[in-house]
Structure formats: structure tokens, C-alpha cells
Amino acid sequence: MATLIIALVLPFFAVGQNSNLGNWLIYIGNKKLNSKWNIHNEVQYRNYNAVGDLEQLLLRTGVGYNLTENNNNLLLGYGYILSENFVGNTDEKISINEHRIFQQFTTKQKVGKVGLSHRYRFEQRFVEDDFKMRFRYFLGINIPLQYKEGAKNPLYLSAYNEIFLNTESSIFDRNRVYGGLGYKFSDNLKMELGYMNQYFETSGRDQINIIAFVNF
């Protein structure tokens, strides 16, 4: 699987500096303290191109509580986001710092062999001297490709849609659509290579996503 990921990603790295295709490197970690409590941590390194042209660095952590065993999770979290935004059509950048508090509820369900995940997140955003609030709804789908009852099914398809809504007059913020191929190495590690389109009110942008999920 690692060889497959490298083979698929290298062409994008080779042309990345001459294209509008961005790249997100994502680590998502979860520490299970017991059947009720968990700690979430996350690092996202987002580039305008393949590598070396920082768009955004996102650091996120939080403490979660399961209302039922291994499901229906409530989480209170904090995020720090450094954005490097271009000024107009120039090559000059400006740095924007954001501190974010968020509350979320995540629930999972099975429909046959298909796994569904719903996440509802409410954010309070301190962007430099401005304060904003935003609601996000995430629907994720996981489909095993080697499904056999009682057997290991390491290869899977992953997809999601997430919509962002502001509490201000301009309600629609953005929408993300993602599709990817994943491989589960163990109960503690899985990786995905995927393609995401992020649509704003008047523009859009595409990214290649490389995601590592780690339980420890």
C-alpha cells in the first residue's frame, strides 16, 4: 500500500509547482483513555502547490466523552490555525492567526457493510481582532472492498461531504467533497489517499489529501 501511495502521489509532486492543485498532509490521532473518555489530536499541513508553499497550518486537540460505548461522542476542543494568504494577485503573503474553540457531536452507524459517520461541529473563531461563529455538518461513508464476514478487510473506499455555515448574513461559507482509497494496516493505523474539492461562494479549489489515522 505504501508503494501504491508513493506511485500515485509522485506525479502530482512533479507538476505541483506549475498547477493549481494543492496538497494537504493530515495526521489524525486518538488516544482512548477508557470506554468513556478519549483525547483527540490533529495536525494538518496544507500547501497551495505540492510542497513548500504553505497555505495553512492547523493544530487541533480536544477531550471527548462517549455517551454509549465507542460511539455517540461529545468533544470539546481547541484549534490554532496559521493561514498564509496571498495579497490580491501578487506573490506577497500575509499571515493570519486564528484561535478556535469548538464543540462537536459524532455518531456512527452501519447500513449493511457500509459505515456512516455524522459529525456536527459548532466553532467560535477568534481571527486576529475579529470574532466569528460557524456550524459544520460532516457526512462520511466507508465501504470495504474485500468484504468477507469475520475476515480482515483492509482495503476500503472513503467519501465525505462537509458543509460550513456562518451565523452572519452571508450564511454559506464553503462545501467540501472528498473521495479516497484507504488501507487499514491494523486496528491502530490506517492511511488514505484522496481527492477533495472545496467550493466557496464564488470560487473553488482542488487538493490531493494524504491522511494518516492513528489510535494509541
Phi, psi and omega per residue, in radians:
M1 nan -0.699 3.122
A2 -1.069 -0.720 3.112
T3 -1.100 -0.718 3.112
L4 -1.072 -0.767 3.141
I5 -1.077 -0.802 -3.134
I6 -1.073 -0.760 -3.112
A7 -1.109 -0.625 -3.129
L8 -1.358 -0.582 -3.037
V9 -1.459 -0.605 -3.045
L10 -0.935 -0.744 3.117
P11 -1.020 -0.613 3.126
F12 -1.234 -0.619 3.104
F13 -1.176 -0.584 -3.094
A14 -1.217 -0.615 -3.084
V15 -1.841 -0.013 -2.978
G16 -0.998 -0.695 -3.070
Q17 -1.213 -0.288 -3.127
N18 -1.907 0.274 -3.095
S19 -2.311 3.030 3.074
N20 -1.706 0.217 -3.127
L21 -1.534 2.073 -3.129
G22 -1.580 3.058 -3.115
N23 -2.437 2.274 3.075
W24 -2.012 2.192 3.013
L25 -1.814 2.126 -2.950
I26 -2.254 2.289 2.992
Y27 -2.051 2.227 3.089
I28 -2.194 2.046 -3.090
G29 -2.042 2.627 3.100
N30 -2.458 2.212 3.081
K31 -1.916 1.980 3.116
K32 -1.491 2.012 -3.138
L33 -1.427 -0.717 3.035
N34 -2.832 -2.903 -3.080
S35 -1.162 -0.271 -3.087
K36 -1.872 -0.738 -2.948
W37 -1.873 2.533 3.070
N38 -2.572 2.781 3.055
I39 -2.044 2.221 3.129
H40 -1.790 2.425 3.024
N41 -2.508 2.621 -2.954
E42 -2.705 2.430 3.047
V43 -2.326 2.235 3.063
Q44 -2.224 2.192 3.102
Y45 -1.981 1.850 -3.009
R46 -1.862 2.286 -3.113
N47 -2.059 2.548 3.031
Y48 -1.165 -0.668 3.116
N49 -1.946 -2.456 -3.120
A50 -1.333 -1.057 3.111
V51 -2.559 2.736 2.971
G52 1.469 0.015 3.105
D53 -2.191 1.393 -2.965
L54 -1.052 2.227 2.989
E55 -1.719 -0.778 -3.089
Q56 -2.821 2.429 2.983
L57 -2.002 2.147 -3.089
L58 -2.122 2.209 3.069
L59 -2.109 2.217 -3.057
R60 -2.428 2.470 3.071
T61 -2.568 2.871 -3.134
G62 -3.069 2.906 3.109
V63 -2.023 2.219 -3.080
G64 -2.021 2.758 3.138
Y65 -2.399 2.210 3.123
N66 -1.480 2.163 3.053
L67 -1.290 -0.558 2.989
T68 -2.245 2.815 -3.008
E69 -1.076 2.133 3.100
N70 1.058 0.410 3.132
N71 -2.792 2.975 3.118
N72 0.934 1.123 -3.006
N73 -1.656 2.222 2.975
L74 -1.717 2.370 -3.086
L75 -2.425 2.395 3.019
L76 -1.969 2.190 -3.006
G77 -2.437 2.997 3.108
Y78 -2.358 2.475 3.089
G79 -2.361 2.534 2.990
Y80 -2.051 2.284 -3.088
I81 -2.258 2.153 3.014
L82 -1.855 2.048 3.129
S83 -1.905 2.397 3.067
E84 -1.957 1.673 -3.045
N85 -1.717 2.370 3.061
F86 -1.251 2.541 3.108
V87 -1.619 1.898 -3.132
G88 1.025 -2.349 3.125
N89 -1.772 0.353 -3.122
T90 -1.633 3.057 3.054
D91 -1.579 0.030 -3.135
E92 -1.389 2.483 3.137
K93 -2.065 2.703 3.017
I94 -2.205 2.406 -3.108
S95 -1.592 2.293 3.122
I96 -2.106 2.190 3.111
N97 -1.783 2.358 3.115
E98 -2.327 2.349 2.981
H99 -1.963 2.345 -2.984
R100 -2.336 2.300 2.975
I101 -1.900 2.408 -3.128
F102 -2.525 2.673 3.051
Q103 -2.167 2.428 -3.131
Q104 -2.537 2.705 3.040
F105 -2.208 2.214 3.135
T106 -2.135 2.304 3.082
T107 -2.340 2.542 -3.090
K108 -2.162 2.660 3.100
Q109 -2.654 2.845 3.118
K110 -2.043 2.349 2.995
V111 -2.149 1.664 -2.977
G112 1.152 -2.198 3.111
K113 -1.589 -0.079 -3.084
V114 -1.546 2.258 3.076
G115 -1.691 2.337 3.108
L116 -2.040 2.497 3.101
S117 -2.342 2.229 3.093
H118 -1.982 2.292 3.089
R119 -2.298 2.239 3.104
Y120 -1.999 2.104 -3.055
R121 -2.250 2.350 3.077
F122 -2.070 2.212 -3.016
E123 -2.063 2.426 2.942
Q124 -1.949 2.026 -2.921
R125 -1.985 2.155 3.076
F126 -1.851 1.644 -3.055
V127 -1.779 1.765 -3.023
E128 0.919 -2.009 -3.111
D129 -1.728 0.175 -3.080
D130 -1.904 2.644 3.090
F131 -2.137 2.263 -3.125
K132 -2.374 2.770 3.033
M133 -2.283 2.619 -3.048
R134 -2.644 2.517 3.064
F135 -1.952 2.447 -3.141
R136 -2.288 2.387 3.017
Y137 -2.136 2.221 -3.076
F138 -2.090 2.245 3.028
L139 -2.108 2.018 -3.121
G140 -1.957 2.562 -3.137
I141 -2.254 2.350 3.123
N142 -2.234 2.151 -3.080
I143 -2.184 1.958 3.084
P144 -1.181 2.459 -3.101
L145 -1.725 -0.225 -3.126
Q146 -2.170 0.869 -2.944
Y147 -1.283 2.107 2.977
K148 -2.443 2.268 -3.095
E149 -1.034 2.184 3.107
G150 1.403 0.018 -3.122
A151 -1.944 2.875 3.079
K152 -1.269 2.407 -3.118
N153 -2.267 1.363 -2.944
P154 -1.302 -0.525 -3.047
L155 -1.626 2.363 -3.087
Y156 -2.635 2.796 2.988
L157 -1.766 2.476 3.138
S158 -2.258 2.426 3.096
A159 -2.587 2.653 3.039
Y160 -2.703 2.803 2.938
N161 -2.297 2.334 3.114
E162 -2.344 2.217 3.114
I163 -1.919 2.457 -3.115
F164 -2.019 2.232 -3.126
L165 -2.216 2.234 3.099
N166 -1.436 2.774 3.055
T167 -1.584 -0.028 -3.124
E168 -1.624 -3.037 -3.026
S169 -1.098 -0.648 3.051
S170 -1.480 1.542 -2.944
I171 -1.150 -0.877 -3.071
F172 -1.266 2.209 3.125
D173 -1.808 -0.953 3.136
R174 -2.979 2.932 3.052
N175 -2.427 2.418 3.128
R176 -2.084 2.313 3.050
V177 -2.147 2.289 -3.033
Y178 -2.379 2.509 2.986
G179 -2.474 2.400 -3.081
G180 -2.712 2.955 3.083
L181 -1.946 2.274 -3.082
G182 -2.159 2.770 3.080
Y183 -2.391 2.209 -3.140
K184 -1.681 1.853 -3.133
F185 -1.292 -0.622 3.130
S186 -2.828 -3.100 3.073
D187 -1.158 -0.293 -3.067
N188 -1.826 -0.150 -3.063
L189 -2.580 2.242 2.950
K190 -2.503 2.697 -3.113
M191 -2.318 2.620 3.115
E192 -2.326 2.537 2.961
L193 -2.116 2.124 -3.039
G194 -2.563 3.064 -3.117
Y195 -2.158 2.303 -3.102
M196 -2.258 2.401 2.972
N197 -1.919 2.265 3.100
Q198 -1.982 2.047 -3.060
Y199 -1.889 2.185 3.056
F200 -1.766 -3.107 -3.079
E201 -1.089 -0.643 -3.080
T202 -2.212 0.102 -3.099
S203 -2.697 3.064 3.101
G204 -2.623 2.886 -3.139
R205 -2.695 2.558 -3.116
D206 -1.956 2.553 3.127
Q207 -2.428 2.540 2.874
I208 -1.574 2.285 -3.139
N209 -1.966 2.281 2.973
I210 -2.047 2.065 -2.966
I211 -2.186 2.303 3.024
A212 -2.007 2.238 3.088
F213 -1.931 2.161 -3.053
V214 -2.233 2.194 2.961
N215 -1.858 2.337 -3.092
F216 -2.539 nan nan
